Amino acid sequence: MPIVNRLKVMNIYRDLSEIRKNKNTVLSLGTFDGIHLGHREIINQVVEKASSINGRSFLITFYPHPRKILSKDFDIKFLTTIDEKISILQSLGVQNLLIINFTKEFSQLRADEFFKKYVIDSIGISEIIIGYDHHFGKGRSGDIETLKQMGNDFDFKVTKINAFKIDGESVNSSKIRNALSSGDIRLANSYLGRFYSFSGKVVLGDKRGRELGFPTANIKLDDTDKMLPELGIYAVEFFIDKKRYLGLLSVGKRPTFYNSGVIVPEVYIYDFNQDIYGKDVTVNIIEMIRREEKFNSADELIVQMKKDKDSGIEIFKKGKIKVAEEIN
């Protein structure tokens, strides 16, 4: 599920004073968590419409995620970090991105106040393309009808995009989180239109895997708000130093040896023997092999790990994925 790079440079703004107003702008706005196929339908139309009128494409997003600021559920995890979001949006051909610092004070702006200040007066607009259920502004009071009224007042077009469906199911971020929580990586990936991934830095572990004959790279996530899937073993692609390798990801509390409850993501890499401590890596999750289990002994665990290794190889063969490959 490759992401095709349609544009090499994207202008990223974090302050309105940096933006040059241009009426010939097609835009959309939202949190775009995951940038799933529904989001991509909207984004593709923004890019294509802007190109068709020789204008510019523009997206507005928010950081931190509004739910982190406004929700009492502080443990909620998200599908994309801000860096991942920037990278994917750039690959989709978006020319301009405004990242608004979402605060409680900002959340008190009425929908019409927000839109006039940020879009009408600062960015400029010819057309807005928006999802069918999008809401914005204080209390989520702004909707399609709000935009249509403002479109009449300020001369811009409003285009509504219907729900993107797969097998009759509407694609949304909540369903992807639910799929990840249950270990249904195939479903999550199908909704995303790409492999679910995370990035981080390789850190020193306790070398327990090496003792068992399966050395692993322990990974410290770049963002602690990034969601990991259900505890278990997964077939993955492992990216480091512009190379792709195949591996097995363990997301687990390692109950055979520990009872701390700490979740550790670690990757066993096939045919690999290099010192990579301190290096930045990315992991694409392809398929779940099994859920985490507690074994009665290290020997029992080793037997299972050998089975996991074979299962991973079968998954890679089925997908015709090479063991290692140079990445441009």
SULRAUR-V924301 format. One record per residue. N is the residue number from 1. RES is the residue in three letters. SS is DSSP state (helix for helix, strand for strand, loop for the rest). PHI is phi in degrees with one decimal (* if undefined). PSI is psi as a letter, one per 30 degrees, with the letter a starting at -180 (* if undefined). Layout:
n: [N N]
res: [RES RES]
ss: [SS SS]
phi: [PHI PHI]
psi: [PSI PSI]
This chain:
n: [1 2 3 4 5 6 7 8 9 10 11 12 13 14 15 16 17 18 19 20 21 22 23 24 25 26 27 28 29 30 31 32 33 34 35 36 37 38 39 40 41 42 43 44 45 46 47 48 49 50 51 52 53 54 55 56 57 58 59 60 61 62 63 64 65 66 67 68 69 70 71 72 73 74 75 76 77 78 79 80 81 82 83 84 85 86 87 88 89 90 91 92 93 94 95 96 97 98 99 100 101 102 103 104 105 106 107 108 109 110 111 112 113 114 115 116 117 118 119 120 121 122 123 124 125 126 127 128 129 130 131 132 133 134 135 136 137 138 139 140 141 142 143 144 145 146 147 148 149 150 151 152 153 154 155 156 157 158 159 160 161 162 163 164 165 166 167 168 169 170 171 172 173 174 175 176 177 178 179 180 181 182 183 184 185 186 187 188 189 190 191 192 193 194 195 196 197 198 199 200 201 202 203 204 205 206 207 208 209 210 211 212 213 214 215 216 217 218 219 220 221 222 223 224 225 226 227 228 229 230 231 232 233 234 235 236 237 238 239 240 241 242 243 244 245 246 247 248 249 250 251 252 253 254 255 256 257 258 259 260 261 262 263 264 265 266 267 268 269 270 271 272 273 274 275 276 277 278 279 280 281 282 283 284 285 286 287 288 289 290 291 292 293 294 295 296 297 298 299 300 301 302 303 304 305 306 307 308 309 310 311 312 313 314 315 316 317 318 319 320 321 322 323 324 325 326 327 328]
res: [MET PRO ILE VAL ASN ARG LEU LYS VAL MET ASN ILE TYR ARG ASP LEU SER GLU ILE ARG LYS ASN LYS ASN THR VAL LEU SER LEU GLY THR PHE ASP GLY ILE HIS LEU GLY HIS ARG GLU ILE ILE ASN GLN VAL VAL GLU LYS ALA SER SER ILE ASN GLY ARG SER PHE LEU ILE THR PHE TYR PRO HIS PRO ARG LYS ILE LEU SER LYS ASP PHE ASP ILE LYS PHE LEU THR THR ILE ASP GLU LYS ILE SER ILE LEU GLN SER LEU GLY VAL GLN ASN LEU LEU ILE ILE ASN PHE THR LYS GLU PHE SER GLN LEU ARG ALA ASP GLU PHE PHE LYS LYS TYR VAL ILE ASP SER ILE GLY ILE SER GLU ILE ILE ILE GLY TYR ASP HIS HIS PHE GLY LYS GLY ARG SER GLY ASP ILE GLU THR LEU LYS GLN MET GLY ASN ASP PHE ASP PHE LYS VAL THR LYS ILE ASN ALA PHE LYS ILE ASP GLY GLU SER VAL ASN SER SER LYS ILE ARG ASN ALA LEU SER SER GLY ASP ILE ARG LEU ALA ASN SER TYR LEU GLY ARG PHE TYR SER PHE SER GLY LYS VAL VAL LEU GLY ASP LYS ARG GLY ARG GLU LEU GLY PHE PRO THR ALA ASN ILE LYS LEU ASP ASP THR ASP LYS MET LEU PRO GLU LEU GLY ILE TYR ALA VAL GLU PHE PHE ILE ASP LYS LYS ARG TYR LEU GLY LEU LEU SER VAL GLY LYS ARG PRO THR PHE TYR ASN SER GLY VAL ILE VAL PRO GLU VAL TYR ILE TYR ASP PHE ASN GLN ASP ILE TYR GLY LYS ASP VAL THR VAL ASN ILE ILE GLU MET ILE ARG ARG GLU GLU LYS PHE ASN SER ALA ASP GLU LEU ILE VAL GLN MET LYS LYS ASP LYS ASP SER GLY ILE GLU ILE PHE LYS LYS GLY LYS ILE LYS VAL ALA GLU GLU ILE ASN]
ss: [loop loop loop loop loop loop loop loop loop loop strand strand strand loop loop helix helix helix loop loop loop loop loop loop strand strand strand strand strand loop loop loop loop loop loop loop helix helix helix helix helix helix helix helix helix helix helix helix helix helix helix helix loop loop loop strand strand strand strand strand strand strand strand loop loop helix helix helix helix helix loop loop loop loop loop loop loop strand loop loop loop helix helix helix helix helix helix helix helix helix helix loop loop loop loop strand strand strand strand strand strand loop loop helix helix helix helix loop loop loop helix helix helix helix helix helix helix helix helix helix helix helix helix loop loop loop strand strand strand strand strand loop loop loop loop strand loop helix helix helix loop strand loop helix helix helix helix helix helix helix helix helix helix helix loop loop strand strand strand strand strand loop loop loop strand strand loop loop strand strand loop loop helix helix helix helix helix helix helix helix helix loop loop loop helix helix helix helix helix helix helix helix loop loop loop strand strand strand strand strand strand strand strand loop loop loop loop helix helix helix helix loop loop loop loop strand strand strand strand strand strand loop loop loop loop strand loop loop loop loop loop strand strand strand strand strand strand strand strand strand loop loop strand strand strand strand strand strand strand strand strand strand loop loop loop loop loop loop loop loop loop loop loop strand strand strand strand strand strand loop loop loop loop loop loop loop loop loop loop strand strand strand strand strand strand strand strand strand strand strand strand loop loop loop loop loop loop helix helix helix helix helix helix helix helix helix helix helix helix helix helix helix helix helix helix helix helix helix helix loop loop loop loop strand strand strand loop loop]
phi: [* -72.5 -98.9 -82.5 -80.7 -94.8 -153.0 -90.3 -127.9 -128.7 -77.3 -115.3 -117.0 -125.2 -146.4 -62.1 -65.2 -83.1 -96.2 -93.4 -68.3 -148.4 -59.4 -83.0 -125.5 -108.4 -140.6 -144.8 -146.2 161.5 -78.8 52.0 -70.1 97.0 42.6 -79.2 -63.3 -65.5 -61.2 -66.8 -61.2 -66.2 -63.2 -60.4 -68.4 -59.7 -63.9 -69.3 -64.7 -60.8 -65.4 -67.6 -106.4 55.3 -109.6 -122.2 -93.0 -146.7 -120.3 -116.2 -134.2 -129.5 -147.9 -64.7 -58.1 -51.7 -66.9 -69.2 -85.9 -99.7 -87.6 -78.5 -85.7 -75.4 -89.3 -62.7 -111.5 -118.7 -84.1 -135.7 -77.5 -64.8 -67.1 -63.2 -60.9 -59.4 -62.1 -68.1 -61.6 -62.3 -65.5 -86.5 95.4 -67.6 -86.9 -139.4 -135.4 -105.2 -103.6 -91.0 -70.4 -84.9 -126.5 -62.7 -63.3 -61.5 -65.1 -86.2 -68.0 -64.4 -55.7 -69.2 -64.4 -59.9 -66.8 -69.1 -66.3 -87.4 -102.3 -61.4 -84.4 -112.7 -96.4 92.9 -156.1 -105.9 -155.1 -116.0 -115.3 -140.7 -68.9 -59.9 -115.3 -74.3 -131.3 -153.7 84.8 -53.7 64.3 54.6 -78.8 -81.0 -147.9 -57.9 -66.1 -59.1 -65.7 -62.4 -64.3 -68.0 -62.0 -65.0 -73.7 -119.1 61.5 -140.4 -91.7 -117.4 -117.9 -98.0 -104.5 -71.2 -59.3 -86.7 -119.6 -125.2 52.9 81.7 -102.6 -68.3 -85.7 -152.5 -65.4 -63.0 -67.5 -67.8 -60.7 -62.6 -64.5 -63.2 -63.7 -97.2 82.5 -85.3 -65.3 -57.4 -66.6 -58.8 -64.1 -66.7 -72.5 -77.7 76.3 -166.5 -75.2 -65.9 -142.1 -148.1 -128.1 -177.8 -118.2 -73.9 -122.3 -70.2 -108.6 -91.9 61.9 -63.9 -60.7 -62.7 -63.9 -88.6 90.1 -132.1 -62.0 -125.9 -99.3 -77.0 -119.2 -93.7 -62.0 -64.2 -137.8 -69.7 -84.6 -71.0 -80.3 -105.2 -76.6 -49.5 -57.4 166.5 -111.8 -133.6 -80.4 -140.8 -99.3 -123.9 -108.8 -153.0 50.1 62.6 -125.9 -111.0 -122.8 -103.1 -160.1 -119.5 -95.8 -108.7 -109.6 -165.6 -97.1 53.7 -67.5 -63.9 -118.4 -133.0 -131.7 -73.3 80.8 -76.3 -87.9 -122.4 -89.3 -142.7 -124.4 -89.7 -107.2 -64.4 50.0 -140.2 -149.9 -132.4 -84.4 -122.9 -58.9 86.2 -90.0 -84.4 -137.2 -130.3 -122.6 -98.2 -94.5 -94.3 -159.5 -80.0 -97.5 -163.8 -83.4 -65.8 -131.0 -102.6 -104.7 -75.8 -157.0 -63.9 -62.7 -62.1 -64.1 -61.1 -58.8 -68.1 -64.0 -65.1 -65.5 -61.0 -61.0 -65.1 -62.3 -61.7 -60.5 -64.2 -64.1 -66.7 -62.7 -61.7 -88.4 53.2 -98.6 -72.8 -64.3 -143.3 -152.4 -70.1 -110.2 -72.0]
psi: [i l j k j f k f k k k k k g k f f f k k k j f h k k l l l l f h k f i a e e e e e e e e e e e e e e e f g h a k k k k k l k k l k e f e e f k f i f g k l l f k l e e e e e e e e e f f g k e k k k j k j j l e e e f f k l e e e e e e e e d e f e e l k e k k k l l f g k l l l k g h f k a e e e e e e e e e e g i l k k k k k l k k k k h f k k k l e e e e e e e e f g g i e e e e e e e f g l k k l l l a k k l k a g g e e e f f g i k l j k k j k e k f f k k l l k k a k k k l k j k k h g k k l k l k k k j l f h f e f l g f g k k k k k k k k k h k i l j g k f l k l k k k j e k k e l l k l k l f l e e e e e e e e e e e e e e e e e e e e e f h k l e k k k k *]
